[in-house]
């Protein structure tokens, strides 16, 4: 597996085709691999996946490009506390709305 240092989108004006070029870190030197893609949408998708990933590698044996992502792991206690706060806020809002409605009825009946 070789770490990907960067991606470049290329449009060949002679062949009228799109490709992606990978810059790889291989044994103390930079290597470049070029792959044809179907169009600009596919090239953009690969570039966005590279930019959003936390690790990107190329496997020369299989020809696969692998993008790795890190996800935020919420602490269970923090999550439960935030859920409880949200529940209390919703109950408070309902109570406030009931109070406002009863105030309106009193004003109308006097």
N, C-alpha and C positions, 0 to 999 in steps of 0.2 A: 504494500500500500504506500502510495506516495502522496504527501500533503499537497493540496492545491494552493498555490500562492495567489493566483488571480485568474480571471476569465476575460476573454475579449470576444466581442461579437464582430464577425467579418462578413461583408457582402462582396462577392466576387463579381465584378462588372462584366468580365468576359464570359464566365460560365453562368452568370445570372443565378447564383445559388448562395444560400446562407450557410455559415458554419460558426462553430464556437472553437476558440483556441484556449487550451488549458496551459497555464504556466505551472510547472511542477518542480518541487525541490527533490532532486535525485542525486544521491551520493556526492554532495559537495558542489553540485552545479545545477543550474536551472535547465530543465528540459521542457520542450513544447510539444503538445499533441493537438492535432486539429481533427474535429468531428463535424460532419455535415448534419444540418438540422433542416426541418421542413420549411421553416419560414421565420420571420421576425418574432412572431408570437412565442414559438418554441425557444428561441434564443433569449427573449426577455424572461420567460419562465425560469430558465436555467440560471440566468444572472440574478434574479430575485431570490431563488433558492440558495444560491451561494452567499449573497449578502445577508440573508436572514439566518444562515446556519452558524453554529458555534464551531464546527469542525467540518472540513471538506477534504476528501481523499479520492484518489484514483487508483483502482486495482488493475495493473497492466495485464495480469493473467486472465481476468474475466472481461476487461474492457468496461467495467462498471464505474460510474461516478457516484460516490456516496456522500450525502449531506447529513450531518448530525446536528441535532437540536437539543438544547437544554430547556427544561420546563421549570417554571416556578413551582416549588413544592410548599404549599401552605401548611403551616403548623396546625394540627388538628384543634388545639386549644384556641388559637387565634381565630380560626374559622368558626368554631362554635360560638365564641364571644361575639363575633360580628353578626352572626345569625340571630343571636338573642337580642342584640341592640336593634337590628332591623325589625324584629317582631315587636319589641316594645314601642318603637317609633310608630309603627303602623297602628297599634292599639291606641296610642296617645292621639294620633291624628283622627281616628274614628271618634274618640271621646270628645275631642275639640269640635268636630263637625256636629255631633249630637247637641252639644252645648249651644253652638251658634244657631242651630235650627230651633231649639226650644226658646231662645231669645227672640227669634223672629216671630214665633207664634205669640208670645206674650205681647209684643209690640202691636201685632195686628189685632189682638182681642181687646185692647184697652180703648 
